[in-house]
Amino acid sequence: MKIITASPGIKNVDFMNAYLMIIHLDNERTFIVPLDKFPSIKNLDKEDKENFEVIDGSNLSFLALDEIFTLKELIGIQ
């Protein structure tokens, strides 16, 4: 028997304050990410933080930045 497991995807992103980003996954898990690890995101203003897109379920891009962040990178497993 072959078992196939699907990787969770990013469902939504919220910001708790200027220092914490909350990543909601489609498997109902939630990760709180300290933005000190991602100064380019931390330095965005509120409007720019709200203008993001999820790419292929596992990558996060902010329109004001020229970077793409992987889910693994954001939750600290890479």
C-alpha positions in Angstrom: 0.0 0.0 0.0 1.3 3.4 -0.9 0.5 6.3 1.3 0.6 9.8 -0.2 0.6 12.8 2.1 -0.1 16.2 0.9 1.8 19.2 2.2 -0.2 21.8 4.0 -0.8 25.1 2.2 -1.1 28.7 3.3 -4.7 29.6 3.7 -4.3 33.1 5.1 -1.9 35.5 6.7 -2.7 38.0 9.5 -0.5 40.4 11.6 -1.0 40.4 15.3 1.1 43.6 15.7 4.3 45.1 14.2 6.3 42.1 15.5 4.2 39.0 14.8 2.8 37.4 11.7 0.2 34.6 11.9 0.1 32.0 9.2 -3.0 30.0 8.9 -2.7 26.7 7.0 -5.4 24.8 5.2 -5.0 21.8 7.6 -6.2 24.1 10.4 -2.8 24.6 11.9 -1.6 28.1 12.8 2.0 29.4 13.2 3.1 32.6 14.8 6.1 34.0 13.1 8.4 36.6 14.8 9.1 39.3 12.2 12.5 40.0 13.7 13.6 37.0 11.5 12.1 38.7 8.4 13.1 42.4 8.6 11.9 43.1 5.0 8.3 42.0 6.0 8.6 43.8 9.4 9.5 47.1 7.7 6.4 47.1 5.5 3.6 49.5 6.4 0.2 48.1 7.2 -1.2 48.5 3.7 1.8 46.7 2.1 1.4 43.9 4.6 -2.1 43.4 3.5 -1.1 43.2 -0.2 0.3 39.7 -0.4 -0.3 36.6 -2.6 0.0 32.9 -1.9 1.8 31.2 -4.8 1.3 27.4 -5.3 0.0 27.1 -1.7 3.5 27.1 -0.1 5.1 30.4 -1.1 4.2 33.9 0.1 4.9 37.1 -1.8 4.3 40.7 -0.8 3.6 43.0 -3.8 5.9 45.7 -2.3 8.8 43.3 -2.0 11.0 41.6 -4.5 11.2 38.4 -2.5 9.3 35.1 -2.2 9.2 33.4 1.1 8.6 29.6 1.4 6.4 28.2 4.0 9.2 26.1 5.3 11.4 29.2 5.7 8.6 31.1 7.4 7.9 28.4 10.0 11.6 27.7 10.6 12.1 24.2 9.2 14.5 25.1 6.4 
